[in-house]
Amino acid sequence: MGGDLPNTLVPDLPPVALRLKGARAVRALHQTGQPYNRSWKGRDRTVVIRLRSLLLPALGVIAVGALAYVEFRPRVVTTIPRAHGPDFRVESRDLSRPLKIIVYGDMRFTDPGEMSATNPKVRRWLVEKIAAEKPDAVLLSGDVAWKGGQANDYAVYHSETQIWRGEHLRVYPALGNHEFSGGTEKECLANWWNAFPELHGRRSYSVQLGDFVYVLNLDSNSSLTPGSEQIAWVQSQLAGLPPAVR
């Protein structure tokens, strides 16, 4: 799940954008009754719900991807994805105005000696820049680890992002394809949930930021075809959006 430079605010986006691959995005948008725009194509596994502009200049939100060991401040609502309502919520009084959200993906944390799959120097620079921005939320769009089957990749993530915990950043990860590389699905999910215990039992989940921003973090490895469990959850979440978000 690739992301832009972390110090760039996300611009306004269409009402609903699924940053998925090719036909999956078209099918998913068809299921939710939303128009398809070719400009939304990208590698990020993202659902974006654009909320009412009101007094928030930066209301474009991209929901996605991947995280490890970063402190979560939103309250946990349930241990499995809810059919209606957010799994995590941050109250408006705890957010800045204008709201600042950073999207970052394809970071591929691993042994710093690995120079072909990732760039450790740039990775550390981006982590520092994100911390300096002090965003209200960091959305990690997947591929946090180079190989999700290797627990040490999450340990590297934890070490290199210590500054985020020092700044008490809220970080929301989504599952990308690299989260299931280098091990069995069971092993990879065990490493993921060990790294992010707040997400245990969830492969997809929702986050509400204040009254007007609602994020759906999807598992890009699970089906979004008609009749699938994940698309049914997306439809249910969209049907139950708070009035302020609609």
C-alpha positions as CSV (number, residue, x, y, z in Angstrom):
1,M,0.0,0.0,0.0
2,G,2.0,2.9,-1.2
3,G,1.8,6.4,0.2
4,D,2.8,10.0,-0.6
5,L,5.3,12.1,1.3
6,P,4.1,12.2,5.0
7,N,4.2,15.9,5.4
8,T,1.6,16.4,2.7
9,L,-2.0,16.8,3.8
10,V,-4.5,14.6,1.9
11,P,-6.5,16.7,-0.6
12,D,-10.3,16.5,-0.9
13,L,-11.4,13.2,-2.4
14,P,-14.6,11.8,-3.9
15,P,-17.4,10.6,-1.6
16,V,-16.1,7.0,-1.5
17,A,-12.9,5.8,-3.0
18,L,-11.6,2.3,-2.8
19,R,-7.9,2.2,-3.5
20,L,-7.7,-1.4,-4.6
21,K,-6.4,-3.1,-7.7
22,G,-8.2,-2.9,-11.0
23,A,-11.4,-4.9,-11.2
24,R,-11.6,-5.4,-7.5
25,A,-12.0,-1.7,-7.1
26,V,-14.7,-1.6,-9.7
27,R,-16.6,-4.5,-8.2
28,A,-16.4,-3.0,-4.7
29,L,-17.6,0.4,-5.8
30,H,-20.5,-1.3,-7.7
31,Q,-21.5,-3.1,-4.5
32,T,-21.6,0.1,-2.5
33,G,-23.5,2.0,-5.2
34,Q,-20.7,4.5,-5.8
35,P,-19.4,5.8,-9.2
36,Y,-16.0,4.7,-10.4
37,N,-13.3,7.1,-11.2
38,R,-10.2,5.9,-13.1
39,S,-8.1,8.5,-11.2
40,W,-8.6,6.5,-8.0
41,K,-6.4,3.6,-9.2
42,G,-3.5,2.9,-7.0
43,R,-1.8,0.2,-4.9
44,D,-3.2,1.4,-1.6
45,R,-5.8,-0.9,0.0
46,T,-8.0,2.0,1.0
47,V,-11.5,3.1,1.6
48,V,-12.0,6.8,1.8
49,I,-15.2,8.4,3.0
50,R,-15.3,12.1,2.3
51,L,-17.3,13.9,5.0
52,R,-19.1,17.2,5.1
53,S,-16.7,20.1,4.6
54,L,-18.2,22.3,7.3
55,L,-15.2,23.9,9.1
56,L,-12.6,21.3,8.4
57,P,-10.4,22.2,5.4
58,A,-8.5,18.9,5.4
59,L,-11.5,16.5,5.2
60,G,-10.0,14.1,2.7
61,V,-9.2,10.8,4.4
62,I,-7.6,7.7,3.1
63,A,-8.3,4.6,5.2
64,V,-6.0,1.6,4.8
65,G,-3.2,-0.2,5.9
66,A,-0.6,-1.5,8.5
67,L,1.0,-0.7,11.9
68,A,2.9,-2.3,14.7
69,Y,3.3,-1.6,18.4
70,V,2.2,2.0,18.0
71,E,0.1,3.3,20.9
72,F,-3.6,3.4,20.2
73,R,-5.6,6.1,22.0
74,P,-9.0,5.4,20.6
75,R,-11.3,3.2,22.8
76,V,-11.9,-0.4,21.7
77,V,-15.5,-1.0,21.1
78,T,-15.5,-4.7,20.5
79,T,-13.1,-7.7,19.8
80,I,-14.5,-8.4,16.3
81,P,-15.4,-6.0,13.5
82,R,-18.8,-4.4,14.2
83,A,-21.6,-4.6,11.7
84,H,-22.6,-1.1,12.5
85,G,-20.6,1.7,14.2
86,P,-16.9,2.2,14.6
87,D,-14.5,-0.3,16.2
88,F,-12.4,2.7,17.5
89,R,-13.4,6.2,18.1
90,V,-11.6,9.5,18.9
91,E,-13.7,12.3,20.3
92,S,-13.7,15.7,18.6
93,R,-12.3,17.4,21.7
94,D,-9.1,15.3,21.3
95,L,-8.5,16.3,17.7
96,S,-6.9,19.5,16.3
97,R,-8.6,21.9,13.9
98,P,-8.1,21.7,11.0
99,L,-7.8,17.9,11.2
100,K,-4.4,16.6,10.0
101,I,-4.1,13.1,8.6
102,I,-1.0,11.5,7.1
103,V,-1.1,8.4,4.8
104,Y,2.0,6.2,4.5
105,G,2.4,2.8,2.9
106,D,4.9,0.3,1.5
107,M,7.5,1.1,4.2
108,R,8.6,-2.6,4.5
109,F,10.4,-2.5,7.8
110,T,13.1,-5.2,8.0
111,D,16.8,-5.7,8.8
112,P,18.5,-2.4,7.9
113,G,21.0,-4.5,5.9
114,E,18.3,-5.2,3.4
115,M,18.8,-2.5,0.7
116,S,17.1,-3.9,-2.3
117,A,13.5,-4.3,-1.0
118,T,13.5,-1.1,1.0
119,N,15.6,2.0,1.8
120,P,16.4,2.2,5.5
121,K,17.7,5.7,5.4
122,V,14.6,7.1,3.6
123,R,12.4,5.0,5.8
124,R,13.9,6.6,9.0
125,W,13.6,10.1,7.5
126,L,9.9,9.6,6.7
127,V,9.3,8.3,10.2
128,E,10.9,11.5,11.7
129,K,9.0,13.8,9.3
130,I,5.7,12.2,10.3
131,A,6.5,12.7,14.0
132,A,7.4,16.3,13.3
133,E,4.0,17.0,11.7
134,K,2.2,15.8,14.8
135,P,-0.9,14.5,12.9
136,D,-4.2,13.5,14.4
137,A,-3.9,10.1,12.7
138,V,-1.4,8.2,10.7
139,L,-3.0,5.7,8.2
140,L,-0.6,2.9,7.2
141,S,-1.8,1.4,4.0
142,G,-0.1,-1.9,4.3
143,D,3.3,-3.6,3.8
144,V,4.5,-2.4,7.1
145,A,6.8,-5.5,7.3
146,W,8.8,-6.8,4.4
147,K,7.9,-10.3,5.4
148,G,5.0,-10.7,7.8
149,G,6.0,-14.2,8.7
150,Q,9.2,-12.9,10.3
151,A,8.6,-11.5,13.8
152,N,11.9,-9.6,13.6
153,D,10.5,-7.3,10.9
154,Y,7.9,-6.0,13.3
155,A,10.6,-5.7,16.0
156,V,12.5,-3.4,13.5
157,Y,9.3,-1.4,13.0
158,H,8.9,-1.1,16.7
159,S,12.4,0.1,17.2
160,E,12.5,2.6,14.3
161,T,9.1,4.2,15.1
162,Q,9.8,4.7,18.8
163,I,9.6,8.5,18.2
164,W,5.9,8.0,17.2
165,R,5.1,6.6,20.6
166,G,7.0,9.4,22.2
167,E,4.7,11.9,20.4
168,H,1.6,9.7,21.3
169,L,0.6,9.5,17.6
170,R,-2.5,7.5,16.7
171,V,-1.6,5.0,14.0
172,Y,-4.0,2.8,12.1
173,P,-2.7,-0.1,10.0
174,A,-4.3,-2.2,7.4
175,L,-3.2,-5.7,6.1
176,G,-1.3,-5.7,2.8
177,N,0.1,-8.6,0.8
178,H,3.5,-8.4,2.5
179,E,1.9,-9.0,5.8
180,F,1.3,-12.6,4.5
181,S,4.8,-13.1,3.1
182,G,7.4,-15.4,4.6
183,G,5.2,-17.7,6.6
184,T,1.8,-19.5,6.8
185,E,-1.3,-17.4,7.2
186,K,-1.7,-18.5,10.8
187,E,1.9,-17.5,11.6
188,C,1.6,-14.2,9.8
189,L,-1.6,-13.2,11.6
190,A,-0.1,-14.2,14.9
191,N,2.8,-11.8,14.3
192,W,0.4,-9.1,13.2
193,W,-1.9,-9.4,16.2
194,N,1.1,-9.7,18.5
195,A,2.4,-6.4,17.0
196,F,-1.0,-4.8,17.2
197,P,-2.9,-6.4,20.1
198,E,-5.6,-3.7,19.9
199,L,-6.6,-5.3,16.5
200,H,-6.7,-8.9,17.7
201,G,-9.4,-10.9,15.9
202,R,-9.9,-8.1,13.3
203,R,-8.7,-8.2,9.7
204,S,-10.9,-5.2,8.8
205,Y,-12.0,-2.5,11.1
206,S,-13.5,1.0,11.3
207,V,-12.4,4.2,13.0
208,Q,-14.3,7.4,13.6
209,L,-12.3,10.6,14.1
210,G,-14.5,13.2,15.7
211,D,-18.0,13.8,14.3
212,F,-17.2,14.0,10.6
213,V,-14.5,11.5,9.6
214,Y,-15.0,7.8,9.3
215,V,-12.3,5.4,8.1
216,L,-12.6,1.8,6.9
217,N,-9.4,-0.2,7.0
218,L,-9.7,-3.2,4.7
219,D,-7.8,-6.5,4.4
220,S,-6.5,-6.4,0.8
221,N,-6.0,-10.2,0.9
222,S,-9.7,-10.9,1.6
223,S,-12.3,-10.9,-1.2
224,L,-14.5,-7.9,-2.0
225,T,-16.5,-9.7,-4.6
226,P,-20.3,-9.8,-4.4
227,G,-21.5,-12.0,-1.5
228,S,-18.1,-12.0,0.3
229,E,-17.9,-11.5,4.0
230,Q,-15.8,-8.3,3.7
231,I,-18.0,-6.6,1.1
232,A,-21.0,-7.4,3.3
233,W,-19.2,-5.7,6.2
234,V,-18.4,-2.6,4.0
235,Q,-22.0,-2.3,2.9
236,S,-23.2,-2.6,6.5
237,Q,-20.8,0.0,7.7
238,L,-21.8,2.4,5.0
239,A,-25.5,1.9,5.7
240,G,-24.9,2.7,9.4
241,L,-22.8,5.8,8.9
242,P,-23.6,8.6,11.5
243,P,-25.8,11.4,10.1
244,A,-22.9,13.9,10.4
245,V,-20.8,11.8,8.1
246,R,-23.4,11.2,5.4
